[in-house]
Amino acid sequence: MQIAITGATGHLGAALVRVLAADGHQIRVQVREDTRALRGLDLQTVRGDLLRATDLDQLMRNAEVVFHLAARISLDGDHRGEVFRTNVLGTREVMAACKRAGVRRLIHFGSVHAFQAPSADQVFDESCPLAGPDAYAYERSKGLALGEVLEMGRSGQLETIALCPTAVIGPWDVKPSRQGGMLHDLWRGRLPFLPRGGFNWVDSRDVGRAAAAAMTAGTSGEAYLLSGQYATVEELALMSREIIDHPIPVRIMPDAVLNAIAPLATWWSRWRQTEPVITREALDHLRNGHPRISHQRASADLGFYPRPLEKTLLDTWQWFSQSSS
């Protein structure tokens, strides 16, 4: 098929493009500046802006399927409005361009954070309500975008499938992502203390394979949670000890200390004009990571079966080691 992709230079995009290229599809991707994740791949790149209609029209010309991965991730609110512009307005522009181009199906990448998580003793699945006005800015933006994508599919205006992965890790994390950067620092001994809490972790390659299946499978107007295995950061460190050839410190920092550090770390990052890592929002996500996120719908409709977390960690460690050598 002729396929168009936004956000192909990120971690998930790098994994998806490799799956699609291996399947023999013709791929056109929209890029801005950093294209390291696409080196060596046989595809067409077009420079463009997600919010410029003419750029999207060029990207989607003759495309049968569009994958929309471009998003703005934030753990520190939406001070300049970029989160809303990219995640909500950008998604609206993509849907409008799909309709103009006569695209058969749009596959939108949402997030587990687009939903309101239930209590820890309940199963987290696609029946949960979308993030509301009281949620953090990133969650709110992903919830708004997801709701509009699903409505577009259910109304019959455009075939839409929404894929909502949990915390993604895996090879080909070139930039790297926040999760990949955390793992890299952990493995290099740069995290002398670890926070409490954890996430549900899923392999980028498994998400990419589910996305490829969604080109012809799945129900239009439906969302699919793509979850893997829950593990605390401490458990990741203990698993990693079995993988790499040098010791990893496993010392937990008390919540009270992290709570005191977070405002200072956030202020320091803003002053340096870098993305903050230790924020109140990040700590909330970590402490409230849901332990029971279901991928039953994705397994039934898309053949999604995540690999063991230990295998993902091993492959990711080997990829980081080779790419830095």
C-alpha positions in Angstrom: 0.0 0.0 0.0 0.9 3.7 -0.3 1.2 4.9 3.3 1.7 8.3 4.8 3.0 8.9 8.4 3.3 11.9 10.7 5.7 11.6 13.6 7.9 9.0 12.0 11.1 10.3 13.5 10.2 9.5 17.1 10.7 6.2 18.8 7.3 4.6 17.9 7.6 6.0 14.4 11.1 4.4 13.9 9.7 1.0 15.0 6.5 1.3 12.8 8.4 2.3 9.7 10.7 -0.7 10.0 7.7 -3.0 10.3 6.0 -1.5 7.3 9.2 -1.4 5.2 9.7 -5.1 5.9 6.2 -5.8 4.7 7.0 -4.1 1.4 4.8 -1.0 1.6 5.5 2.3 -0.1 6.1 4.9 2.7 6.1 8.7 2.7 6.8 10.5 6.0 6.6 14.1 7.1 9.8 15.3 8.8 11.1 18.5 10.3 14.8 18.4 11.3 16.1 15.3 13.1 15.8 12.3 10.8 18.4 10.0 12.5 15.8 7.4 13.2 15.1 6.9 9.5 18.7 6.5 8.2 19.2 3.6 5.8 15.5 3.1 5.1 13.9 3.1 1.7 11.2 5.7 2.0 10.2 9.2 0.8 10.5 12.2 3.1 8.7 15.5 2.8 9.5 18.5 4.9 6.4 20.0 6.4 4.4 21.4 9.3 1.6 19.4 11.0 -0.6 22.6 11.1 -0.1 23.6 7.5 -2.8 22.2 5.2 -0.7 22.3 2.0 2.1 20.3 3.7 -0.4 17.7 4.8 -1.9 17.5 1.3 1.5 16.8 -0.2 2.2 14.1 2.4 -1.1 12.3 1.8 -1.2 12.5 -2.0 -2.4 9.0 -3.2 -2.1 7.5 0.3 -4.5 4.7 1.2 -3.6 4.6 4.9 -2.3 7.4 7.1 -0.6 6.8 10.5 -0.8 9.9 12.8 1.9 9.7 15.4 3.0 13.3 15.8 2.4 14.6 19.3 3.7 16.9 21.9 4.5 15.2 25.2 4.7 17.2 28.3 5.2 16.5 32.0 5.0 20.1 32.9 1.6 21.5 31.8 1.1 23.5 28.6 2.8 26.9 29.3 3.1 28.0 25.6 0.0 26.2 24.3 2.1 23.8 22.2 0.5 20.7 23.7 -3.0 21.7 22.7 -1.9 23.0 19.2 -0.1 19.9 18.3 -2.2 17.2 19.9 -5.7 18.6 19.3 -5.5 21.2 16.5 -2.9 19.1 14.7 -5.1 16.0 14.8 -8.0 18.0 13.4 -5.8 19.1 10.5 -4.8 15.5 9.9 -8.4 14.3 9.8 -9.4 17.2 7.4 -6.5 16.4 5.1 -7.4 12.7 5.1 -10.9 13.5 3.9 -9.6 15.9 1.2 -7.1 13.2 0.0 -9.7 10.4 0.0 -7.7 8.3 2.5 -9.3 5.0 3.2 -8.3 4.7 6.9 -6.6 6.9 9.5 -4.8 5.1 12.3 -4.4 7.6 15.1 -1.9 7.0 18.0 -3.5 8.1 21.2 -2.2 7.2 24.7 -3.2 5.3 27.8 -3.2 8.8 29.3 -6.2 9.7 27.2 -8.3 7.8 29.6 -9.3 8.3 33.2 -7.8 5.3 35.1 -10.1 3.4 37.4 -9.1 2.4 40.9 -6.2 -0.1 41.1 -8.5 -3.0 42.0 -10.5 -2.6 38.8 -9.5 -3.5 35.2 -8.4 -0.6 33.0 -9.9 -1.1 29.6 -11.4 0.9 26.7 -14.7 1.3 28.5 -13.1 3.9 30.9 -14.1 7.5 30.3 -11.7 9.8 28.5 -9.6 12.3 30.4 -11.6 15.3 31.5 -11.1 19.0 32.1 -9.5 18.4 35.5 -6.7 16.2 34.0 -3.2 17.4 33.3 -2.7 19.3 30.1 -1.1 16.4 28.1 -3.8 13.9 29.3 -6.6 16.4 28.5 -5.2 17.1 25.0 -4.9 13.3 24.2 -8.4 12.7 25.5 -9.9 15.6 23.4 -8.1 14.4 20.3 -9.1 10.7 20.8 -12.7 11.6 21.3 -12.8 13.5 18.0 -11.0 10.7 16.2 -13.5 8.1 17.5 -16.5 10.3 16.6 -15.2 10.8 13.1 -15.1 7.0 12.7 -18.4 6.3 14.3 -20.2 8.9 12.2 -18.9 7.3 9.0 -17.1 10.4 7.8 -13.7 8.6 7.8 -12.5 5.2 8.8 -10.5 5.7 12.0 -8.7 3.3 14.4 -7.1 4.6 17.6 -4.2 2.8 19.2 -3.4 3.7 22.8 -0.1 2.3 24.0 1.2 2.4 27.6 4.8 3.3 28.4 6.8 2.4 25.3 10.4 1.0 25.4 12.4 -1.0 22.9 15.1 -0.7 20.2 15.5 2.2 17.7 15.0 4.8 20.5 17.4 7.2 18.8 16.8 10.5 20.5 16.0 8.9 23.1 12.5 9.1 24.5 11.9 9.8 28.2 11.5 6.1 29.0 14.6 5.2 26.9 16.6 7.9 28.5 15.7 6.7 32.0 16.7 3.1 31.1 20.0 4.3 29.6 20.8 6.3 32.7 19.8 3.4 34.9 22.1 1.0 33.0 25.0 3.5 33.1 24.8 3.9 36.8 23.6 7.5 36.5 20.5 7.0 38.8 21.9 6.6 42.3 18.4 6.7 43.7 15.1 5.4 42.3 11.6 6.7 42.8 8.7 4.6 44.0 6.0 3.4 41.6 6.0 2.1 38.1 4.2 1.8 34.8 2.8 -0.7 32.4 5.6 -1.2 29.8 5.1 -2.3 26.2 7.6 -3.1 23.4 7.7 -0.6 20.5 8.0 -3.4 18.0 4.8 -5.0 19.3 3.0 -1.7 19.0 4.3 -1.3 15.4 3.1 -4.8 14.5 -0.4 -4.0 15.9 -0.4 -0.8 13.9 0.4 -2.6 10.7 -2.5 -5.1 11.4 -4.8 -2.1 12.0 -4.5 -1.2 8.3 -7.0 -4.0 7.4 -8.3 -5.2 10.8 -10.1 -3.6 13.7 -13.4 -1.7 13.9 -13.7 1.9 12.7 -14.4 4.3 15.5 -12.9 2.1 18.2 -9.9 2.6 20.5 -7.4 -0.2 21.3 -5.3 -0.2 24.4 -1.8 -1.7 23.7 -0.5 -2.8 27.1 2.4 -5.0 28.1 3.5 -5.8 31.7 3.5 -3.7 34.8 6.7 -3.3 36.7 8.0 -0.8 39.2 11.2 1.1 38.5 12.8 -1.0 41.2 11.8 -4.2 39.5 13.2 -2.9 36.2 16.5 -2.3 37.9 16.5 -5.8 39.4 15.6 -7.3 36.0 18.4 -5.3 34.4 20.9 -6.7 36.9 20.4 -10.0 35.2 21.1 -8.5 31.7 24.1 -6.2 31.9 27.6 -6.9 33.1 28.0 -4.3 35.9 26.1 -3.5 39.1 23.1 -1.3 39.3 22.3 0.6 42.5 18.8 -0.1 43.8 18.1 2.5 46.4 14.6 4.0 46.8 14.4 7.8 47.4 11.6 8.7 49.9 8.6 10.4 48.5 9.0 13.4 50.8 12.5 14.1 49.3 11.2 13.8 45.7 8.2 16.0 46.5 10.6 18.7 47.8 13.0 18.4 44.9 10.3 18.4 42.1 9.5 22.2 42.2 13.2 23.1 42.2 14.1 20.7 39.4 11.2 22.0 37.3 12.2 25.6 37.9 15.8 24.8 36.9 14.8 23.1 33.7 12.6 26.0 32.7 15.4 28.4 33.4 17.8 26.3 31.2 15.0 26.0 28.6 15.1 22.2 28.7 12.4 19.6 29.2 11.9 19.0 32.9 12.0 15.4 34.1 11.3 15.5 37.8 7.9 17.3 38.1 4.8 16.8 40.2 3.0 15.5 37.1 5.7 12.9 36.4 5.7 11.7 40.0 1.9 11.4 40.0 2.0 9.3 36.8 4.7 7.0 38.3 3.0 6.5 41.7 -0.4 6.0 40.1 0.7 3.7 37.2 -2.2 1.2 36.9 -1.3 -2.5 37.5 -4.1 -4.0 35.4 -4.4 -2.6 31.9 -6.2 -4.9 29.5 -5.2 -5.5 25.9 -8.0 -8.1 25.4 -9.7 -6.1 22.6 -6.4 -5.6 20.7 -5.5 -9.3 21.1 -8.9 -10.3 19.6 -9.1 -7.8 16.8 -5.4 -7.0 15.9 -3.6 -10.1 17.0 -1.6 -8.2 19.6 0.4 -10.3 22.0 3.2 -8.4 23.8 6.5 -10.2 24.4 7.9 -10.7 27.9 9.3 -7.6 29.5 12.6 -9.3 30.1 13.1 -9.9 26.4 12.3 -6.2 25.6 14.9 -5.1 28.2 17.5 -7.4 26.8 17.0 -6.3 23.2 16.9 -2.6 24.2 20.1 -3.0 26.2 21.8 -4.6 23.2 20.6 -1.9 20.8 21.8 0.9 23.1 25.1 -0.8 23.5 25.6 -1.3 19.8 24.4 2.2 18.8 26.8 3.9 21.3 29.8 1.8 20.3 
